[in-house]
Amino acid sequence: MHECYYLGLDQGTTGTTAILFDRQWNAVSRGYEQIPLLYPRSGWVEHDARAVWTSVLSSTAQALSQIGAEASSIRCIGLNHEGESVVVWDKLTGEPIYNTIVWQDRRTAHYADSLTDQYNGLVRGKTGLMIDSYFSATKLKWILDHAEGAGELAAKGRLLAGTMDSWIIWKMTHGRTHVTDASTASRTMLFNLESGDWDQELLDLFELDRSLLPEVCDSAAVYAWTDPLDFLGAQIPISGILVDQQAALVGQACVQPGMVKTTYGTGCFMLMNTGETPVFSESGLLPTVAWQLSGKRTYALDGGVYITGGATRWLQESLNLVEDPRDTEPLALQVPDNGGVYFVPAFTGLAAPHWDSYASGMVIGITGGTRKAHIVRAALEATCYQVRDVLDVMCRDSNVPITAMRCNGRATANRFLMQFQSDILDLPLEIPEHADTTAFGSAFMGALGLGEFESIGDAAQLWRSEHRFEPRMDASRREHLLYHWHRAVERSKYWRED
């Protein structure tokens, strides 16, 4: 039988990873191409959308070259992407009229703030999101208001707009297909969770024309075929789209309500499957579409922690306490406990459930007996406390019992961190055998869209655990640590420089 592969394209903020999976769902090759980030002004973050497209072609070609395969051997393409970043292009020339504005960009913060008092209830009621420059709508309006010639091109009906999935698929299909999926649309601040489509009242609020936007589709379906002239000489079905965090949720086989995945990176990103009903959190967690299949949406609750791995990098780069992040594990194990030291890494304020943008980072509890190992251990423990705080809110707001958490990201290699996380949560943690859960999730959705699986539940058959951490801390010790952590957090909120 002719060998064929499932392509998972993971288009991220700093680069695109292409992974080929064989028929047994083993990752057999990978390619990676960096995407330059542009910082034209303070608080502004951009991509060149053409570089994003080039990274897709290059990373895929690398993955094929590694195993000597042709593009025609790709069975289907599943794509995940960075989410809220947006681009506007001229559909006649195929050229962007302005750089992609990346999700991190804050240039529209004042505009978003100006809408909050009057319209936050409207936006939250329809989309589940709070008005914020993080989401796509304000970015899209800015491009249309400021890009040279945008008004004239819009009047002629020549403009199209979308997130990175829409741009990539439009390029793959030689401009024939302009689509997105419901998980992506739910991150724009323009998507009505109830109707499952763009909301005209919100389009009017942001002065956006519906004709600019892609068609909202299922997260798994054959949307189109690649054009051989544009995509490596092959005609391949494009059959899966998800936002990156939702792809990781699928990749971790969190396909039942109450299942949670946490991705450990610079910060921590947590998604909880909440089933068929969106959960409107009172604590600032965000309801979002996990995926849509056959017109039926599954929802998730989205919670994030700003700084986790970023604190370890700070210990390395700013304080020179460690030469390599991997050194934190043996250092933390040099001492039996944190020695009363607590580290609140509120470098950019505190996210859920505190939502205090003025909080400052602090290390508290230092005595003459404090050693380097105590501070390093306190930094690792801080990740676990913050995840516990978010998970407590998820449990309370969703009223869904959580029985385990699945974890991915580079920091999961730190066994001390994962064991302490299990202890503080009083839950088992499961680490997958495949580290590339995001690309795996998008590749699986592509195969599902092609009809190679009966349901999304089949992802559970492919997921394999590499390690499981069981809690072993007694309850009194856990409560003692959490009590003093929360005391430290409260103190961080009151240190504000005038």
Summary of the structure (lengths in Angstrom):
residues: 498
radius of gyration: 22.6
end to end distance: 70.5
largest distance: 71.7
contacts: 1835
relative contact order: 0.12
helix: 37%
strand: 24%
